[in-house]
């Protein structure tokens, strides 16, 4: 019977890993649809930033209550996975508490610590659920969070409670069995709830809870690629490949920079022949669709936790403007998902008549942005919505000439008068006469 159980578990594990790998590979393909961008410089600084921000949770602590609660769940996730490894080994090879034979008396203390973390996780998750559904914190109820995003957040909380509850009760049931060799801190307190069951009933209950726990974990694994919770994996590469330049430093288009430099050089000959090395290919200015963005932008989109800290710090959003930096990231992810499915279905991208700019993100949203970098500063995992906004603005301005009238007037003044004001250089000092 054990061999059959082991075989069934091996099949379930193989299917879960296959589906997870398949979905992760698809996400990787989608990210690679973005433009190339070199982020291999300053390796030590990047590693330091990843350890500080992703592993150390440093930016989460800007809001201490949420930061501490998140840290509890984060630590529990990292440490309790050690027990998950043991459960996988037991499931494949028919052993029981495989690590116990190597740890001796320390095993009981370690599992008891895991149980304490499980209880803390349940308490924390309940608080998160209360903040989201009862207290109704504003950033969780913005328009972009209606429907699936809100349900997704709650689903994750429910799954975590089920997994931790199954773990604690599995240990509690086992402690009531004849010949039980282990007793753990928390499960020993709830074991009386199961003490009235027969020996055969205890064995059945323990197996059911074991299967609920491990199949729940495998199901959760395959839920991740479709959920905002995928950030538990992508936060590490995202913080490693983040922009390390000073906030507010914008990247100039090389072709435009060269053209302006030539215009400013009185000795330059605009008709002179240039070598192939000097010629900079002029690509599309800015970005119209998601695949015009860089792969780092798309990695940002898939990493977004939808926590809403960016939107809650955005001055435009605070004053009732349409812009929500979180929505920018969610829209980018949704659009590149569509493009990826389009390519998978057709072998290549077939024009679907849609684009990120216009169909997902409106120009009203773009031009509401003050480019203050508050969203970038607020993000706990170094996501940069502003960079996407600026690329979409770049396209709207330079490819479509569809900037707001006020901006077009200012640029016309700069072109004609050398200043943003509608006065010629000859008249600029007339105010002195007044």
DRENKOLZA-887198 format. One record per residue (C-alpha): residue in one letter; x, y, z. Coordinates in Angstrom, 2 decimals, always signed. Each point is the difference from the previous one (the first is absolute). Example, Ala and Ser with C-alpha at 12.3 -4.5 7.8 and 13.67 -1.06 7.14 Angstrom:
<sites>
(A (+12.30 -4.50 +7.80)),
(S (+1.37 +3.44 -0.66)),
</sites>
This chain:
<sites>
(X (+0.00 +0.00 +0.00)),
(X (+2.89 +2.36 +0.81)),
(X (+1.46 -0.59 -3.46)),
(X (-3.29 +1.03 -1.61)),
(X (-0.13 +3.12 +2.16)),
(X (+3.60 +0.85 -0.87)),
(X (-0.72 -0.51 -3.71)),
(X (-3.07 +2.24 +0.13)),
(X (+1.96 +2.68 +1.82)),
(X (+2.85 -0.21 -2.52)),
(X (-2.48 +0.45 -2.86)),
(X (-1.66 +2.96 +1.76)),
(X (+3.39 +1.60 +0.69)),
(X (+1.17 -0.51 -3.59)),
(X (-3.20 +1.51 -1.44)),
(X (+0.19 +2.98 +2.36)),
(X (+3.66 +0.69 -0.82)),
(X (-0.67 -0.40 -3.75)),
(X (-2.90 +2.47 -0.01)),
(X (+1.91 +2.46 +2.17)),
(X (+3.07 -0.20 -2.25)),
(X (-2.16 +0.40 -3.12)),
(X (-1.63 +3.17 +1.35)),
(X (+3.27 +1.46 +1.25)),
(X (+1.62 -0.62 -3.40)),
(X (-2.91 +1.84 -1.66)),
(X (+0.43 +2.98 +2.34)),
(X (+3.73 +0.00 -0.75)),
(X (-0.78 +0.04 -3.73)),
(X (-2.39 +2.90 +0.51)),
(X (+2.62 +1.97 +1.94)),
(X (+2.54 -0.64 -2.75)),
(X (-2.37 +1.58 -2.55)),
(X (+1.18 +3.32 +1.40)),
(X (+2.89 +2.02 -1.41)),
(X (+3.49 -0.89 +1.06)),
(X (+1.46 +2.01 +2.85)),
(X (+3.38 -0.53 +1.60)),
(X (-0.26 -0.32 +3.77)),
(X (+3.16 -2.01 +0.65)),
(X (+2.05 +2.87 +1.41)),
(X (+0.85 +0.64 +3.69)),
(X (-0.53 -3.62 +1.02)),
(X (+0.96 +0.55 +3.65)),
(X (-2.43 +2.91 +0.35)),
(X (-2.75 -2.05 -1.62)),
(X (+0.58 -2.97 +2.29)),
(X (+0.07 +2.31 +3.01)),
(X (-3.27 +1.61 -1.06)),
(X (-1.68 -3.39 -0.52)),
(X (+1.08 -1.23 +3.44)),
(X (-1.13 +3.23 +1.65)),
(X (-3.33 +0.56 -1.77)),
(X (-1.25 -3.47 -1.00)),
(X (+1.60 -2.24 +2.61)),
(X (+0.19 +2.55 +2.82)),
(X (-3.42 +1.59 -0.68)),
(X (+1.49 +3.45 +0.74)),
(X (-2.50 +2.11 -1.97)),
(X (-2.98 -1.88 +1.44)),
(X (+0.75 +1.53 +3.37)),
(X (-0.89 +3.50 -1.22)),
(X (-3.47 -0.94 +1.26)),
(X (+0.86 -1.86 +3.21)),
(X (-3.31 -1.79 +0.66)),
(X (-0.32 -1.51 -3.46)),
(X (+3.78 -0.46 -0.15)),
(X (+0.22 -2.07 +3.18)),
(X (-3.04 -2.09 -0.93)),
(X (+1.40 -0.66 -3.46)),
(X (+3.38 -0.92 +1.50)),
(X (-1.66 -2.66 +2.17)),
(X (-1.65 -1.64 -3.02)),
(X (+3.21 +0.35 -2.01)),
(X (+2.18 -1.67 +2.64)),
(X (-2.59 -2.74 +0.49)),
(X (-0.07 -0.67 -3.73)),
(X (+3.79 -0.35 -0.15)),
(X (+0.41 -2.18 +3.08)),
(X (-3.07 -2.23 -0.19)),
(X (+1.11 -1.03 -3.50)),
(X (+2.60 -2.15 +1.79)),
(X (-2.87 -2.13 +1.30)),
(X (-1.53 -0.04 -3.48)),
(X (+3.25 -1.54 -1.25)),
(X (-0.32 -2.70 +2.64)),
(X (-3.62 -0.69 -1.02)),
(X (+1.07 -0.35 -3.64)),
(X (+2.73 -2.49 +0.96)),
(X (-2.47 -1.96 +2.13)),
(X (-2.52 -0.02 -2.83)),
(X (+2.48 -1.27 -2.58)),
(X (+1.83 -2.60 +2.04)),
(X (-2.57 -1.10 +2.55)),
(X (+2.00 +1.22 +2.99)),
(X (-1.55 +1.74 +3.00)),
(X (+1.54 +3.22 +1.34)),
(X (+3.20 -0.61 -1.93)),
(X (+2.04 +2.72 +1.71)),
(X (-0.78 -1.25 +3.52)),
(X (+2.59 -2.78 -0.25)),
(X (+2.75 +2.55 -0.58)),
(X (-1.07 +2.67 +2.49)),
(X (-0.75 -2.05 +3.09)),
(X (-1.56 +1.96 +2.86)),
(X (+0.45 +3.28 -1.89)),
(X (-2.67 -1.09 -2.48)),
(X (-2.85 +0.61 +2.44)),
(X (+1.22 +3.51 +0.76)),
(X (+0.40 +0.87 -3.67)),
(X (-3.49 -1.22 -0.96)),
(X (-1.43 +1.80 +3.04)),
(X (+1.61 +3.21 -1.31)),
(X (-1.58 -0.66 -3.39)),
(X (-3.37 -0.36 +1.73)),
(X (+0.45 +3.32 +1.77)),
(X (+0.69 +1.59 -3.37)),
(X (-3.12 -1.70 -1.40)),
(X (-2.15 +1.51 +2.77)),
(X (+1.55 +3.43 -0.51)),
(X (-0.70 -0.33 -3.71)),
(X (-3.67 -0.81 +0.63)),
(X (-0.33 +3.00 +2.34)),
(X (+1.76 +2.27 -2.49)),
(X (-2.14 -1.20 -2.89)),
(X (-3.16 +0.66 +2.00)),
(X (+1.22 +3.55 +0.68)),
(X (+0.76 +0.46 -3.71)),
(X (-3.49 -1.26 -0.85)),
(X (-1.55 +2.40 +2.52)),
(X (+1.96 +2.98 -1.35)),
(X (-1.08 -0.84 -3.54)),
(X (-3.65 -1.04 +0.54)),
(X (-1.21 +1.61 +3.23)),
(X (+2.10 +3.10 +0.53)),
(X (+0.09 +0.42 -3.80)),
(X (+3.24 +1.90 -0.30)),
(X (-0.39 +2.33 -2.95)),
(X (+2.93 -1.24 -2.10)),
(X (-1.54 -3.48 -0.14)),
(X (-3.24 +1.34 -1.47)),
(X (+1.14 +2.14 -2.91)),
(X (-1.80 -0.58 -3.34)),
(X (+2.77 -2.22 -1.42)),
(X (-0.40 -2.36 +2.98)),
(X (-3.60 -0.92 -0.79)),
(X (-0.75 -3.55 -1.10)),
(X (+2.82 -2.51 -0.40)),
(X (+2.81 +1.99 +1.72)),
(X (-2.02 +0.32 +3.22)),
(X (-1.11 -3.64 -0.11)),
(X (+3.57 -1.09 -0.70)),
(X (+1.27 +1.76 +3.13)),
(X (-2.65 -1.65 +2.17)),
(X (+0.54 -3.41 -1.60)),
(X (+3.65 +0.09 +1.00)),
(X (-0.97 +0.77 +3.60)),
(X (-2.49 -2.89 +0.09)),
(X (+2.56 -2.43 -1.45)),
(X (+2.60 +0.97 +2.59)),
(X (-2.46 -0.60 +2.86)),
(X (-0.98 -3.40 -1.41)),
(X (+3.63 -1.09 -0.44)),
(X (+1.05 +1.03 +3.51)),
(X (-3.13 -1.47 +1.61)),
(X (+0.52 -3.33 -1.80)),
(X (+3.64 -0.09 +1.16)),
(X (-0.87 +0.61 +3.66)),
(X (-2.85 -2.50 +0.05)),
(X (+2.06 -2.64 -1.80)),
(X (+2.57 +0.18 +2.79)),
(X (-2.77 +0.04 +2.63)),
(X (-1.64 -3.14 -1.40)),
(X (+3.33 -1.81 -0.16)),
(X (+0.74 +0.76 +3.65)),
(X (-3.14 -2.00 +0.97)),
(X (+1.08 -3.16 -1.83)),
(X (+1.32 -3.02 +1.82)),
(X (+3.77 +0.06 +0.08)),
(X (+0.25 +3.66 -0.95)),
(X (+3.65 +1.03 +0.32)),
(X (-0.37 +3.75 -0.25)),
(X (-1.94 +2.70 +1.78)),
(X (+0.17 +3.63 -1.05)),
(X (-0.85 +3.21 +1.81)),
(X (-3.12 +1.30 -1.78)),
(X (-1.41 -3.27 -1.34)),
(X (+0.13 -1.52 +3.48)),
(X (-2.40 +2.73 +1.14)),
(X (-2.58 -0.87 -2.66)),
(X (+0.52 -3.80 +0.04)),
(X (-2.88 -0.51 +2.51)),
(X (-2.37 +1.00 -2.80)),
(X (+0.91 -3.27 -1.74)),
(X (+0.46 -2.25 +3.06)),
(X (-3.44 -1.63 -0.24)),
(X (+0.71 -1.57 -3.39)),
(X (+0.90 -3.66 -0.43)),
(X (+3.48 -1.03 -1.05)),
(X (-1.11 -0.74 -3.56)),
(X (-1.89 +3.29 -0.12)),
(X (+3.13 +1.87 +1.11)),
(X (+2.04 -1.64 -2.75)),
(X (-2.58 +0.96 -2.61)),
(X (-0.27 +3.57 +1.33)),
(X (+3.78 +0.40 +0.06)),
(X (+0.29 -1.18 -3.61)),
(X (-2.82 +2.27 -1.15)),
(X (+1.59 +3.01 +1.68)),
(X (+3.41 -0.96 -1.43)),
(X (-1.45 -0.11 -3.51)),
(X (-1.94 +3.24 +0.50)),
(X (+3.17 +1.74 +1.13)),
(X (+2.33 -1.21 -2.76)),
(X (-2.55 +0.17 -2.83)),
(X (-0.93 +3.47 +1.23)),
(X (+3.65 +1.01 -0.27)),
(X (+0.29 -1.44 -3.52)),
(X (-3.22 +1.75 -1.01)),
(X (+1.26 +3.26 +1.49)),
(X (+3.23 -0.45 -1.95)),
(X (-1.96 -0.10 -3.24)),
(X (-2.24 +2.87 +1.07)),
(X (+3.02 +2.30 +0.39)),
(X (+0.65 +0.74 -3.71)),
(X (-3.59 +1.27 -0.35)),
(X (+0.07 +2.01 +3.21)),
(X (+1.56 +3.14 +1.40)),
(X (+1.67 -2.35 +2.49)),
(X (+2.54 -0.91 -2.69)),
(X (+2.03 +2.84 +1.49)),
(X (+1.32 -2.42 +2.64)),
(X (+2.18 -1.38 -2.81)),
(X (+0.52 +2.99 -2.30)),
(X (+0.78 +2.53 +2.75)),
(X (+3.58 -1.27 +0.12)),
(X (+0.94 +0.44 -3.68)),
(X (-2.09 +3.18 -0.16)),
(X (+1.96 +1.69 +2.79)),
(X (+3.27 -1.26 -1.48)),
(X (-0.68 +1.51 -3.43)),
(X (-1.50 +3.23 +1.32)),
(X (+1.12 +3.41 -1.21)),
(X (+2.88 +1.08 +2.23)),
(X (+0.23 +3.52 -1.41)),
(X (-1.21 +2.96 +2.03)),
(X (-3.76 +0.39 -0.04)),
(X (-1.02 +2.72 -2.40)),
(X (+2.81 -0.72 -2.45)),
(X (-1.62 -0.63 -3.37)),
(X (+1.56 -1.92 -2.88)),
(X (+0.36 +1.96 -3.22)),
(X (-0.59 -1.56 -3.40)),
(X (+3.46 -0.37 -1.57)),
(X (-1.18 +0.98 -3.51)),
(X (-1.66 +3.16 +1.29)),
(X (+3.01 +0.88 +2.17)),
(X (+2.31 -0.29 -3.01)),
(X (-2.31 +2.10 -2.16)),
(X (-0.23 +2.78 +2.61)),
(X (+3.78 -0.04 +0.52)),
(X (+0.49 +0.47 -3.73)),
(X (-2.48 +2.88 -0.06)),
(X (+1.85 +1.72 +2.83)),
(X (+3.41 -0.39 -1.64)),
(X (+0.65 +2.98 -2.32)),
(X (+2.78 -1.92 -1.77)),
(X (-2.07 -3.12 -0.68)),
(X (-0.85 -0.88 -3.59)),
(X (-3.46 -1.61 -0.03)),
(X (+0.64 -1.32 -3.52)),
(X (+3.33 -1.61 +0.78)),
(X (+0.20 -3.75 -0.49)),
(X (+0.27 -2.02 +3.21)),
(X (+1.50 -3.40 +0.62)),
(X (-2.11 -3.01 +0.86)),
(X (+1.31 +0.18 +3.56)),
(X (-1.30 +3.57 +0.40)),
(X (-3.47 -0.76 -1.29)),
(X (-2.56 -0.66 +2.70)),
(X (-3.04 -1.90 -1.25)),
(X (-3.16 +1.97 +0.68)),
(X (-2.54 -2.35 +1.53)),
(X (-3.52 +0.87 +1.09)),
(X (+0.11 +2.92 +2.39)),
(X (-1.30 -1.15 +3.36)),
(X (-2.52 -2.82 +0.32)),
(X (-3.47 -0.56 -1.41)),
(X (-0.53 -3.62 +0.95)),
(X (+1.29 -2.21 +2.79)),
(X (+2.65 -1.66 -2.17)),
(X (+1.49 +3.44 -0.75)),
(X (+0.98 +0.19 +3.66)),
(X (+3.20 -1.54 +1.36)),
(X (+0.12 -3.46 +1.53)),
(X (+0.64 +1.68 +3.37)),
(X (-3.31 +1.90 -0.31)),
(X (-1.78 -3.30 -0.69)),
(X (+1.77 -1.69 +2.91)),
(X (-1.24 +2.88 +2.15)),
(X (-3.55 -0.63 -1.20)),
(X (+0.07 -3.70 +0.88)),
(X (+1.60 +0.77 +3.37)),
(X (-2.64 +2.52 +1.08)),
(X (-1.58 -1.00 +3.32)),
(X (-3.03 +2.24 -0.57)),
(X (+0.50 +1.33 +3.54)),
(X (-0.94 +3.50 -1.12)),
(X (+2.70 +1.86 +1.89)),
(X (+0.98 +1.74 -3.23)),
(X (-3.55 +1.18 -0.65)),
(X (-0.56 +1.11 +3.59)),
(X (+3.13 +2.20 -0.25)),
(X (-0.80 +1.40 -3.45)),
(X (-0.89 +3.73 +0.25)),
(X (-2.01 -0.17 -3.23)),
(X (-2.12 -2.86 +1.34)),
(X (-0.44 +1.79 +3.32)),
(X (-1.55 +2.97 -1.77)),
(X (-2.49 -2.15 -1.91)),
(X (+1.88 -0.34 -3.28)),
(X (-0.48 -3.16 -2.02)),
(X (+3.61 -1.15 +0.40)),
(X (+0.78 -3.02 +2.16)),
(X (+3.61 -1.28 -0.24)),
(X (-1.20 -3.44 +1.12)),
(X (-2.42 -0.11 -2.93)),
(X (+2.85 +0.87 -2.37)),
(X (+1.83 -3.14 +1.12)),
(X (-3.11 -2.19 -0.05)),
(X (-0.93 +1.21 -3.49)),
(X (+3.52 -0.64 -1.27)),
(X (-0.09 -3.56 +1.35)),
(X (-3.46 -0.64 -1.47)),
(X (+1.04 +1.29 -3.42)),
(X (+3.26 -1.97 -0.23)),
(X (-1.99 -3.08 +1.06)),
(X (-2.32 +0.63 -2.95)),
(X (+2.93 +0.41 -2.37)),
(X (+1.58 -3.22 +1.28)),
(X (-3.22 -1.96 -0.52)),
(X (-0.36 +1.53 -3.46)),
(X (+3.49 -1.21 -0.97)),
(X (-0.59 -3.44 +1.50)),
(X (-3.25 -0.41 -1.93)),
(X (+1.26 +1.30 -3.35)),
(X (+3.72 -0.77 +0.02)),
(X (+0.63 +3.72 -0.35)),
(X (-1.72 +3.16 +1.09)),
(X (-3.14 +0.69 -2.02)),
(X (-1.21 +3.59 +0.25)),
(X (-3.00 +0.05 +2.31)),
(X (-0.69 +3.68 -0.45)),
(X (+0.90 +0.81 +3.59)),
(X (+2.93 +1.59 +1.79)),
(X (+1.04 +0.82 +3.54)),
(X (-0.35 +3.73 -0.69)),
(X (-3.64 +0.77 -0.69)),
(X (-1.67 -3.37 +0.62)),
(X (+1.42 -0.62 +3.48)),
(X (+1.57 +3.26 +1.16)),
(X (-1.61 +3.28 -0.99)),
(X (+1.86 +3.21 -0.80)),
(X (-1.91 +1.67 +2.80)),
(X (+1.74 -2.34 +2.43)),
(X (+3.41 +0.67 -1.53)),
(X (-0.19 +3.76 +0.12)),
(X (-1.31 +0.03 +3.57)),
(X (+3.43 -1.22 +1.14)),
(X (+2.24 +2.65 +1.57)),
(X (+3.12 -2.23 -0.38)),
(X (+0.72 +0.54 +3.70)),
(X (+1.23 -3.60 +0.55)),
(X (-2.19 -0.46 +3.10)),
(X (-1.28 -3.31 -1.40)),
(X (+3.53 -1.26 -0.65)),
(X (+1.12 +0.96 +3.49)),
(X (-3.05 -1.61 +1.62)),
(X (+0.22 -3.38 -1.74)),
(X (+1.29 -2.65 +2.44)),
(X (+1.67 -1.98 -2.80)),
(X (+1.43 +2.77 -2.23)),
(X (-2.60 +0.04 -2.77)),
(X (+0.15 +3.06 -2.26)),
(X (-3.40 +1.03 -1.46)),
(X (+1.38 +3.43 -0.93)),
(X (+2.38 -1.48 -2.57)),
(X (-2.92 -1.58 -1.85)),
(X (-2.00 +3.22 +0.19)),
(X (+2.88 +2.02 -1.46)),
(X (+0.49 -2.43 -2.90)),
(X (-3.70 +0.15 -0.86)),
(X (+0.14 +3.81 +0.21)),
(X (+3.05 -0.03 -2.24)),
(X (-1.93 -1.87 -2.68)),
(X (-3.08 +2.19 +0.32)),
(X (+2.13 +3.15 -0.35)),
(X (+2.56 -0.95 -2.63)),
(X (-1.88 -2.53 -2.12)),
(X (-3.58 +1.25 +0.22)),
(X (+0.48 +3.67 +0.91)),
(X (-2.86 -0.48 +2.42)),
(X (+1.33 +1.74 +3.08)),
(X (-2.41 +2.30 +1.87)),
(X (-0.54 +3.41 -1.57)),
(X (+1.81 +1.76 +2.85)),
(X (+3.10 -2.14 -0.54)),
(X (-0.08 +0.43 -3.77)),
(X (-0.20 +3.77 +0.48)),
(X (+2.98 -0.09 +2.35)),
(X (+2.09 -2.07 -2.44)),
(X (-0.93 +2.35 -2.85)),
(X (+1.15 +2.95 +2.11)),
(X (+3.28 -1.73 +0.77)),
(X (+0.52 -0.67 -3.70)),
(X (-0.87 +3.52 -1.13)),
(X (+1.05 +2.16 +2.95)),
(X (+2.60 -2.08 +1.82)),
(X (-2.14 +0.07 +3.16)),
(X (-3.34 -1.41 +1.21)),
(X (-1.68 +3.43 -0.10)),
(X (-1.83 +1.49 -3.03)),
(X (+2.34 +2.96 -0.30)),
(X (+2.74 +0.55 -2.54)),
(X (+3.52 +0.50 +1.25)),
(X (-0.23 +3.66 -0.98)),
(X (-2.97 +0.55 +2.30)),
(X (+1.19 -2.08 +2.93)),
(X (+1.28 +2.95 +2.04)),
(X (-2.97 +2.32 -0.62)),
(X (-1.26 -0.57 +3.52)),
(X (+2.83 +2.24 +1.24)),
(X (-1.63 +3.01 -1.60)),
(X (-3.13 -0.54 +2.02)),
</sites>
